[in-house]
């Protein structure tokens, strides 16, 4: 449980500022923290509830990026069936880079998502995430079905296609046997 002092600090420090579609986390404003903490194994996290990842970060002293962590983790679909590894620095955790790795199940598969949060940026807390999904379809079909709205702008080198969502959003499609791996990268300024 979060102590009342930490919960108050969490509320005061929430920063105002896709998953499988072309939606962007920047399109989803940060979620205000709730007074009711989420316990592991509870119902899926709603956007107005601090995720278990956010709560763990706050308990370890990460306050400057609490709102941004909650925004990104909820946007990526973190819920009671998901798992995460939060890498909190041993000293000055509220002033250092905070990485998190997540396993997020979805209908028909599982995604690996990685996010990093940087406090004390011009926007309060900068963030970036990558979501990685294997598709049993070829990359042309994945582009057509999952990322139709994003124009293809070429290849990174030889094999990895680049889909352009603007200066802060890219999707990379990498052949993997008869399937395709999509890597969605978004930077949140």
For each residue, the residues with C-beta under 8 A, 3 or more apart:
1: 37
2: 6 7 10 37 55 58 59
3: 6 7
4: 7 8
5: 8 9
6: 2 3 9 10 58 59
7: 2 3 4 10 11 33 35 58
8: 4 5 11 12
9: 5 6 12 13 58 63
10: 2 6 7 13 14 33 50 54 58 63 66
11: 7 8 14 32 33
12: 8 9
13: 9 10 63 64 66 67
14: 10 11 30 32 33 66 67 70
15: 30 64 65 66 67 68 123 124 125
16: 29 30 67 124
17: 26 29 30 67 68 71 123 124 125 188
18: 21 22 23 24 25 75 76 131 184 186
19: 23 75 76 77 111 131 184
20: 106 111 131 133 146
21: 18 146
22: 18 147 148 149 150 165
23: 18 19 27 28
24: 18 27 28 165 168 169 186
25: 18 28 71 72 75 76 127 129 186 188
26: 17 168 186 188
27: 23 24
28: 23 24 25 47 71 74 75
29: 16 17 71
30: 14 15 16 17 67 68 70 71
31: 47 48 49 50 67 70 71 74
32: 11 14 48
33: 7 10 11 14 50 54 66 67 70
34: 37 48 49 50
35: 7
36: 49
37: 1 2 34 50 55
38: 42 45 49 50 51 52 55
39: 42 52
40: 52 80
41: 80
42: 38 39 80
43: 80
44: 79 80 81
45: 38 49 51 52 73 74 78 79 80
46: 49
47: 28 31 74
48: 31 32 34
49: 31 34 36 38 45 46
50: 10 31 33 34 37 38 54 55 58 66 70
51: 38 45 54 55 69 70 73 74 78
52: 38 39 40 45 55 56 78 84
53: 56 57 69 73 78 84 86 100 102
54: 10 33 50 51 57 58 66 69 70 73
55: 2 37 38 50 51 52 58 59
56: 52 53 59 60 86
57: 53 54 60 62 65 66 69 86 88 98
58: 2 6 7 9 10 50 54 55 61 62 63 66
59: 2 6 55 56
60: 56 57 86 88 93
61: 58 88 93 94
62: 57 58 65 66 69 88 93 94 98 117 119
63: 9 10 13 58 66 94
64: 13 15 94 95 119 120 124 125
65: 15 57 62 68 69 98 117 118 119 125 127
66: 10 13 14 15 33 50 54 57 58 62 63 69 70
67: 13 14 15 16 17 30 31 33 70 71 124 125
68: 15 17 30 65 71 72 117 124 125 126 127 188
69: 51 53 54 57 62 65 66 72 73 98 100 115 117 127
70: 14 30 31 33 50 51 54 66 67 73 74
71: 17 25 28 29 30 31 67 68 74 75 127
72: 25 68 69 75 76 115 117 127 129 188
73: 45 51 53 54 69 70 76 78 84 100 102 115
74: 28 31 45 47 51 70 71 77 78
75: 18 19 25 28 71 72
76: 18 19 25 72 73 102 104 111 113 115 129 131
77: 19 74 82 104 106 111
78: 45 51 52 53 73 74 82 84 102 104
79: 44 45 82 104
80: 40 41 42 43 44 45
81: 44 105
82: 77 78 79 102 103 104 105
83: 102 103
84: 52 53 73 78 100 101 102 103
85: 100 101 102
86: 53 56 57 60 98 99 100
87: 98 99 100 101
88: 57 60 61 62 93 98
89: 92 93 96 97 98
90: 93
91: 96
92: 89 95 96
93: 60 61 62 88 89 90 96 98
94: 61 62 63 64 119
95: 64 92 119 120
96: 89 91 92 93 119
97: 89 116 117 118
98: 57 62 65 69 86 87 88 89 93 116 117 118 119
99: 86 87 114 115 116 117
100: 53 69 73 84 85 86 87 114 115 116 117
101: 84 85 87 112 113 114
102: 53 73 76 78 82 83 84 85 112 113 114 115
103: 82 83 84 110 111 112
104: 76 77 78 79 82 110 111 112 113 131
105: 81 82 109 110 111
106: 20 77 109 110 111
107:
108:
109: 105 106 133 134 135
110: 103 104 105 106 133
111: 19 20 76 77 103 104 105 106 131 132 133
112: 101 102 103 104 131 132 133
113: 76 101 102 104 129 130 131 132
114: 99 100 101 102 129 130 132
115: 69 72 73 76 99 100 102 127 128 129 130
116: 97 98 99 100 127 128 129
117: 62 65 68 69 72 97 98 99 100 125 126 127
118: 65 97 98 121 125 126 127
119: 62 64 65 94 95 96 98 124 125
120: 64 95 125
121: 118 124 125 126
122: 126 189
123: 15 17 126 188 189
124: 15 16 17 64 67 68 119 121
125: 15 17 64 65 67 68 117 118 119 120 121
126: 68 117 118 121 122 123 187 188 189
127: 25 65 68 69 71 72 115 116 117 118 187 188
128: 115 116 185 186 187 188
129: 25 72 76 113 114 115 116 185 186
130: 113 114 115 183 184 185
131: 18 19 20 76 104 111 112 113 182 183 184
132: 111 112 113 114 181 182 183 184
133: 20 109 110 111 112 181 182
134: 109 176 179 180 181
135: 109 141 142 146 179 180 181 182
136: 178 179
137: 141 142 145 179 180
138: 141 142 175 178 179 180
139: 142 143 161 173 174 175 180
140: 143 144
141: 135 137 138 144 145 180
142: 135 137 138 139 145 146 147 173 180 182
143: 139 140 146 147 148 150 152 161 163 173
144: 140 141 148
145: 137 141 142 148
146: 20 21 135 142 143 182
147: 22 142 143 150 163 171 173 182
148: 22 143 144 145
149: 22
150: 22 143 147 163 164 165 171
151: 163 164
152: 143 161 162 163 164
153: 162 163 164
154: 161 162
155: 158 159 160 161 162
156: 159 160 161 162 172
157: 160
158: 155
159: 155 156 174 175
160: 155 156 157 172 173 174
161: 139 143 152 154 155 156 172 173 174
162: 152 153 154 155 156 170 171 172
163: 143 147 150 151 152 153 170 171 172 173
164: 150 151 152 153 169 170
165: 22 24 150 168 169 170 171 186
166: 169
167:
168: 24 26 165 186 187 188 189
169: 24 164 165 166 184 185 186 187
170: 162 163 164 165 184 185 186
171: 147 150 162 163 165 182 183 184 185
172: 156 160 161 162 163 182 183 185
173: 139 142 143 147 160 161 163 180 181 182 183
174: 139 159 160 161 180 181 182 183
175: 138 139 159 179 180 181
176: 134 179 180 181
177:
178: 136 138
179: 134 135 136 137 138 175 176
180: 134 135 137 138 139 141 142 173 174 175 176
181: 132 133 134 135 173 174 175 176
182: 131 132 133 135 142 146 147 171 172 173 174
183: 130 131 132 171 172 173 174
184: 18 19 130 131 132 169 170 171
185: 128 129 130 169 170 171 172
186: 18 24 25 26 128 129 165 168 169 170
187: 126 127 128 168 169
188: 17 25 26 68 72 123 126 127 128 168
189: 122 123 126 168
